[in-house]
């Protein structure tokens, strides 16, 4: 029945810091889109996106408990993990774990873990060949 994830929603305390992390550090593209009665923001990458909600100003419908820092996300990188680590270090993003071996949706991956400005756990991975 389900084929893939289209988008997830991230609730942030600091919209500017959130956008800066996901665009400048992770390379996502900021986009604006319209819904009835509201202009919305999203972070696009590949064929997916992350819709943004500001904490206390969430759009309806929303998660039952929409709070910053409650997400645990895993992204697959488009480059070698050593390049990811170098980019994170250059941006002064603290790696809290890794590189470590993990299991992805379709096989073994190598990952590093960081926190975004809202303290969400962000895993960045590459599939092992």
Backbone bond lengths (Angstrom), bond angles and torsions (degrees), N, CA, C in turn:
res aa  C-N    CA-C-N  psi(-1)  N-CA   C-N-CA  omega(-1)  CA-C   N-CA-C  phi
1 X - - - 1.445 - - 1.527 111.67 -
2 X 1.337 118.32 -47.35 1.465 121.61 -178.74 1.519 109.25 -94.69
3 X 1.321 116.58 134.61 1.459 121.63 -178.67 1.525 112.72 -102.72
4 X 1.321 118.17 -45.70 1.463 120.76 -179.04 1.527 110.64 -165.62
5 X 1.315 116.21 170.09 1.470 121.36 176.67 1.516 108.73 -85.84
6 X 1.307 116.69 131.96 1.461 122.52 176.58 1.523 111.12 -89.76
7 X 1.334 116.11 -50.34 1.460 120.45 178.98 1.521 110.75 -156.66
8 X 1.307 115.15 161.35 1.456 122.44 170.32 1.522 106.30 -126.75
9 X 1.325 116.58 167.14 1.458 121.37 179.76 1.522 108.86 -116.20
10 X 1.315 115.67 130.69 1.453 122.09 178.18 1.523 107.77 -112.30
11 X 1.311 116.96 126.91 1.463 122.32 176.59 1.520 107.61 -97.45
12 X 1.335 116.72 126.13 1.457 121.62 -175.04 1.525 112.54 -122.49
13 X 1.318 115.90 146.68 1.467 121.80 172.95 1.521 110.76 -82.36
14 X 1.346 116.08 -32.78 1.465 122.03 -172.78 1.521 108.94 -128.52
15 X 1.312 116.25 92.90 1.461 121.77 -174.34 1.530 112.02 -57.62
16 X 1.327 117.44 -44.30 1.474 120.03 -178.18 1.526 111.87 -64.29
17 X 1.326 117.49 -44.46 1.465 120.52 179.35 1.526 110.96 -65.44
18 X 1.314 116.58 -39.43 1.464 122.12 178.48 1.536 109.93 -61.36
19 X 1.312 116.22 -50.21 1.468 120.65 -179.76 1.522 110.52 -61.09
20 X 1.320 116.95 -43.24 1.474 121.20 -179.59 1.532 110.43 -60.43
21 X 1.340 118.29 -45.04 1.462 121.33 -179.69 1.526 111.25 -61.83
22 X 1.325 116.78 -51.31 1.463 119.80 -173.88 1.530 112.90 -74.17
23 X 1.326 118.69 -26.88 1.467 119.99 178.16 1.519 111.76 -90.62
24 X 1.335 117.43 -54.22 1.466 120.34 -175.19 1.526 112.70 -72.04
25 X 1.321 117.92 -40.53 1.466 120.55 -176.65 1.528 111.04 -87.34
26 X 1.333 117.30 -49.98 1.467 119.86 -174.67 1.527 113.95 -92.95
27 X 1.322 118.06 -9.52 1.462 120.67 173.60 1.515 116.15 81.06
28 X 1.328 117.97 16.96 1.465 120.06 176.77 1.520 109.46 -75.75
29 X 1.307 116.64 162.75 1.464 122.25 -179.68 1.521 109.54 -106.54
30 X 1.327 116.32 129.74 1.457 121.11 176.69 1.516 108.82 -79.66
31 X 1.327 116.45 132.93 1.466 120.21 175.79 1.524 109.31 -134.19
32 X 1.302 114.68 152.62 1.454 122.84 175.17 1.514 107.27 -109.45
33 X 1.324 117.05 138.66 1.459 120.24 175.45 1.521 108.84 -140.01
34 X 1.303 115.03 159.10 1.466 121.64 -176.08 1.523 110.47 -105.23
35 X 1.314 114.17 138.39 1.450 120.96 168.20 1.524 105.50 -126.25
36 X 1.312 119.34 163.62 1.464 119.08 -179.14 1.537 111.26 -53.63
37 X 1.312 115.13 116.27 1.452 121.24 176.31 1.515 116.32 81.48
38 X 1.326 118.98 4.95 1.462 119.08 -177.48 1.525 112.02 -153.48
39 X 1.315 114.43 146.56 1.451 121.15 170.36 1.530 106.58 -100.45
40 X 1.317 117.13 133.06 1.465 122.20 -172.91 1.520 110.52 -121.06
41 X 1.325 115.67 161.22 1.461 122.63 176.75 1.516 109.90 -118.86
42 X 1.324 115.50 146.15 1.461 121.29 176.98 1.514 109.14 -146.22
43 X 1.304 115.30 156.03 1.461 123.35 174.72 1.519 106.90 -108.83
44 X 1.326 116.66 117.70 1.462 121.27 -175.29 1.520 110.34 -104.02
45 X 1.345 114.79 140.16 1.461 122.21 174.22 1.521 106.86 -153.15
46 X 1.327 116.74 134.12 1.463 119.74 -177.25 1.514 110.43 54.06
47 X 1.312 116.65 -130.26 1.463 122.04 178.93 1.524 111.84 -106.14
48 X 1.329 116.51 24.34 1.456 121.82 -179.97 1.529 109.40 -127.89
49 X 1.335 114.33 171.46 1.455 118.52 174.16 1.519 109.70 -153.54
50 X 1.327 113.47 160.99 1.452 122.27 173.46 1.520 106.48 -115.89
51 X 1.324 116.79 114.83 1.468 120.28 174.97 1.522 107.99 -78.66
52 X 1.325 116.22 142.80 1.458 121.30 -178.09 1.518 111.43 -105.66
53 X 1.321 115.32 134.78 1.467 122.98 171.82 1.520 107.18 -122.02
54 X 1.313 117.22 136.79 1.459 120.73 171.91 1.518 108.27 -86.05
55 X 1.322 115.77 133.42 1.452 121.62 -178.57 1.524 110.06 -58.48
56 X 1.326 116.32 129.40 1.461 122.10 -177.95 1.515 113.27 86.61
57 X 1.335 117.14 -8.92 1.471 122.24 178.95 1.528 110.02 -132.38
58 X 1.332 115.82 34.95 1.455 120.85 -176.59 1.521 111.76 -65.85
59 X 1.306 115.02 152.28 1.454 121.56 174.54 1.528 108.34 -85.02
60 X 1.316 116.46 149.47 1.469 122.12 177.37 1.519 109.11 -100.08
61 X 1.317 117.46 147.74 1.451 126.66 -8.20 1.525 109.89 -71.48
62 X 1.315 115.79 160.00 1.457 121.05 -178.23 1.523 109.19 -141.39
63 X 1.317 115.61 171.47 1.466 120.33 176.41 1.522 109.41 -59.61
64 X 1.304 116.57 151.87 1.462 121.19 -179.00 1.525 111.22 -58.00
65 X 1.331 116.59 -44.99 1.464 121.62 177.12 1.528 106.77 -124.05
66 X 1.317 116.32 89.99 1.465 122.02 -178.17 1.523 108.49 -93.39
67 X 1.338 115.98 102.15 1.461 120.07 -177.75 1.526 110.41 -131.92
68 X 1.316 116.81 144.59 1.462 120.08 175.09 1.527 110.72 -62.15
69 X 1.309 115.42 144.39 1.454 120.86 175.33 1.510 115.60 85.53
70 X 1.319 118.52 9.27 1.466 120.27 -176.46 1.531 113.49 -99.92
71 X 1.333 117.51 -0.26 1.465 119.83 -178.37 1.523 111.93 -92.43
72 X 1.302 115.34 149.69 1.459 124.54 172.93 1.525 103.96 -131.55
73 X 1.335 116.32 102.55 1.461 122.20 -172.47 1.521 111.09 -113.25
74 X 1.315 116.86 146.73 1.461 121.70 173.50 1.520 108.38 -124.83
75 X 1.329 115.47 125.11 1.464 122.11 177.94 1.522 108.98 -113.86
76 X 1.326 116.71 142.62 1.459 122.06 174.58 1.520 107.69 -94.57
77 X 1.331 116.34 124.92 1.463 122.17 -177.46 1.532 110.91 -78.26
78 X 1.329 114.61 156.16 1.463 121.06 177.71 1.527 111.42 -99.40
79 X 1.342 116.41 15.91 1.461 121.74 -178.16 1.520 109.33 -149.10
80 X 1.333 118.00 168.07 1.463 120.05 179.66 1.533 111.89 -59.50
81 X 1.335 115.80 149.90 1.456 120.61 -177.48 1.531 111.96 -62.22
82 X 1.330 117.91 -32.78 1.469 119.97 176.53 1.528 110.87 -60.57
83 X 1.325 117.56 -37.08 1.477 120.95 177.39 1.525 110.71 -68.35
84 X 1.323 116.57 -37.23 1.474 121.52 176.69 1.531 109.32 -61.94
85 X 1.323 116.25 -47.93 1.468 120.90 -179.99 1.525 110.28 -59.61
86 X 1.317 117.26 -44.56 1.471 120.99 179.26 1.528 111.14 -60.93
87 X 1.326 117.19 -42.55 1.471 121.67 178.99 1.532 110.41 -63.43
88 X 1.324 117.08 -44.47 1.459 120.78 179.10 1.522 111.16 -63.27
89 X 1.325 116.84 -43.34 1.463 120.38 178.94 1.519 111.26 -64.23
90 X 1.327 117.45 -41.12 1.464 121.20 178.67 1.527 111.27 -62.61
91 X 1.332 116.41 -32.83 1.469 121.63 179.31 1.534 111.61 -87.05
92 X 1.329 116.83 3.12 1.467 122.89 -179.51 1.534 112.60 60.66
93 X 1.333 114.99 37.18 1.464 121.32 175.67 1.529 107.44 -93.94
94 X 1.311 117.01 122.54 1.464 122.48 -177.84 1.523 110.52 -73.29
95 X 1.311 115.96 124.55 1.463 121.51 173.69 1.524 106.48 -84.03
96 X 1.329 116.42 120.30 1.463 119.39 -176.90 1.527 112.85 -91.32
97 X 1.339 116.66 -17.19 1.460 120.80 174.03 1.513 108.61 -161.00
98 X 1.320 115.52 143.54 1.453 120.06 172.94 1.514 113.39 111.49
99 X 1.316 111.60 173.03 1.458 129.25 2.11 1.530 112.77 -66.43
100 X 1.325 114.53 138.92 1.461 122.71 178.60 1.527 109.40 -136.81
101 X 1.320 115.13 155.52 1.465 120.58 176.57 1.523 108.76 -85.17
102 X 1.326 116.48 134.64 1.460 123.39 178.62 1.523 108.16 -138.14
103 X 1.322 115.89 -176.75 1.461 121.17 176.28 1.515 108.62 -118.00
104 X 1.338 116.58 120.82 1.455 122.15 177.16 1.520 110.76 -90.45
105 X 1.310 115.78 -174.33 1.460 121.34 -177.65 1.524 112.88 -63.65
106 X 1.344 116.54 -30.33 1.469 118.58 -177.04 1.524 113.08 -126.20
107 X 1.335 117.20 17.93 1.455 118.91 176.37 1.514 113.31 151.17
108 X 1.351 115.65 -171.79 1.459 121.16 -177.97 1.532 111.93 -67.69
109 X 1.337 115.44 140.25 1.463 122.04 177.35 1.526 108.90 -132.37
110 X 1.320 115.25 160.83 1.469 123.04 168.29 1.512 105.74 -113.30
111 X 1.338 116.63 136.63 1.459 121.17 -170.81 1.516 113.01 -136.30
112 X 1.330 114.89 154.46 1.457 123.03 164.31 1.520 106.88 -124.43
113 X 1.326 115.22 150.80 1.464 121.75 -178.36 1.520 109.88 -119.41
114 X 1.335 115.19 135.30 1.463 122.65 175.86 1.527 107.71 -136.78
115 X 1.315 115.77 173.50 1.461 120.96 173.14 1.520 108.38 -116.99
116 X 1.334 115.97 141.21 1.463 120.28 174.62 1.533 108.42 -83.60
117 X 1.330 118.86 178.80 1.465 120.20 -177.28 1.530 114.73 -60.00
118 X 1.330 118.32 -22.13 1.468 121.31 177.65 1.521 112.47 -94.23
119 X 1.330 116.11 5.18 1.462 124.25 179.91 1.523 113.86 73.82
120 X 1.342 117.45 16.64 1.460 119.86 169.17 1.522 107.77 -63.18
121 X 1.327 117.37 146.25 1.449 121.63 176.50 1.529 108.38 -84.32
122 X 1.327 116.35 125.02 1.453 122.02 -178.24 1.538 107.97 -120.25
123 X 1.321 114.90 116.08 1.456 121.90 176.91 1.526 107.35 -100.81
124 X 1.321 116.21 129.82 1.469 121.47 177.59 1.521 106.47 -117.74
125 X 1.323 115.69 125.12 1.464 120.17 -168.52 1.512 112.92 -134.41
126 X 1.333 113.66 161.60 1.467 121.63 169.55 1.527 107.03 -132.57
127 X 1.305 116.25 143.49 1.454 120.40 175.50 1.517 109.45 -75.17
128 X 1.337 115.20 139.36 1.451 120.03 176.64 1.513 109.05 -76.11
129 X 1.318 115.49 144.41 1.472 120.29 -179.04 1.501 111.26 -78.14
